[in-house]
Amino acid sequence: MDPLSGYMHGSVALLHWATRDYDQAIEEVQNAANRGLLPYLHEAKGQYQEAIAEFEKLGDPRAGIQGHLGRVYVRAGRLADGRRILGELQARGWTDGVGAYEIAFIHAALGNIDEAFKWFDVAYQNHDTGLVCLKWDPAVDVLRSDPRFQELERRVGLPQ
């Protein structure tokens, strides 16, 4: 493998993001072939306007992207935009289980903690792939101290 490849820089950036070393992650993303991680890093650093601009530039309708955009809208004080995306994802989620993980963390950002855990249950029941990020995803940090979060990690099968 080529340690200087753009793919490797992207992988290293992801590891730095997961360990909350955002500055190093941004440095790695600058050398990556795919800069799709950049809006998440801006979000994590509290650079909400930059994150919004990057997410909107992606124009990606997938639940994972839209969920983070909704969450960053809430964190930036654009509650109406965050609630709009939440409503769109909930409409999709009720029909096909799409984005239940993201719906949960938007609810958490809005302070709707009980509703967040209801959607985590939906994510669990539907085997939502977002749950693989549960152990390290900054989007769920606000919930980590809640005993229901530890129970969710246990049910998902993550190490305690």
N, C-alpha and C positions, 0 to 999 in steps of 0.2 A: 504494500500500500504506500501511497505517496503522502507523507506527513504534511506536505505543503499544499495539498489539494484543497479546493474550495469546500468540498464535502467534509473533509476533516475539520476545517475551521468551523463549519456549521455545527458539527458534532461537539466540538470542544466548547463552543458558545452555549450550546444547550446545557452542558454540564455546569458551566459557570452560572447560568441562569438558575438552575435547580439548587445550587449552593449559595445563591443570593450574592454572588460576586458580579454585579451588573456591569460595572465599568470594564472589567476584563472580558465579559461576554460581548459587550458592544465592540470592543477592540477586535475580537475574533470575527464578529459578524462583518466588519469592514472588509475582511479578507475572504469571506465566504461567497460561494457561487450563488446561494440563495439567501437573500436578506430578509426573508419572511419572519424571522425571529425579532427583528428590530422593533416593531410596534409593541410587542410584549415586554421588551426590555425598557422602553420608554415608560410604559405603564408601571412597571415595577419600581422605577426610579421616581415616580410621581410626576413625570413629564407628560402630563395628560394631553395637552394640545398637540404635541409631537406624536403621541401614540394615536390620537384620533385621526390626525392627518395620514399617518401610515396605514392604519386599518382601513380608512375610507379609500385610500389609493388602491388597496388590494381589491376592493369591490367584490369580495368573495362572499357568496351567500351561505356557505357552510356554517353549521351551528357553532362549531368551535371558534371561528373567526367572529361571527356575529355576537356570540356570548361575551367574548372579551371586549368587543366594541361597546356593547351595552353596559358592561361593568365599568369601563373607563369613562363612559358618559356620566354614570352615577357619581363616580369619584371626582369628576371634573365639575360637578354641580349641575349637569345637564339632565336633570331627573326626568323630564318629559321624554327626551330621546332614549334614555335608558329603559323607561317603562314601555315605550313603543316597541323596542327590540324584545323586551321581555314578553310582551303580548304576542308578538309574531312567533317567537320560539315556543311559547306555551300552546299556541294554536297548532303548531306542527307537532309538538310533543304529545298532545293528547291523541293524535291520530296514528303516529308511527314511532313514538319513543325517541324521536330525534332531539338531541340537545338537552336532555334532562339534567345532565351534569352542569351545563352552562346556565340553565334556568336556576338551578340551586345557588350557584355563586353570585348571580345577579341579585337574587333575593337576599343573600347574605350582605351584599354591598348596600342594599336598601335598608338593612336592619331588620328584615323579616326572617329572623332566625328559624322559627318553627316551620315556616313555609319552605325555607331552604332545605331543612331535613326531610320534609315530605317529598321534595323533588329528588333528593339523594336516594330515597327509597325507590322512587320510580326508576332512577338511573340504575340502581342495583337490580331491580326486577327485570329490566330490559337489557341487562349486560352492556350498558352504555360504555363505550371505549374510553370516555373521559376519566373513568374511575382509575385507570392505570396511572394517572398523574396525581392521584389523591395524596400520596405520601410527600410530594415535594412541591406541588403547584402553589405559588404565592397567592393565587386567586381564592384559596380556601384558608389562608392563614388566620383570618378573623374567627374561624370556627374551631381551630385546633384545641382550645382549652375546654370545649364543651364535651361532656362525657358521651354524648351521642356520636361525636366524631370518632372517638376511640372505638366505639362499638361498630361504627360503619367500617373503619379500617379492619377490624377483626373479621367482620362478615365478608369483606372483599378478599380477605386472605393475606393482608399485608402484615409484615412483622411488627410486633409491638415494641 
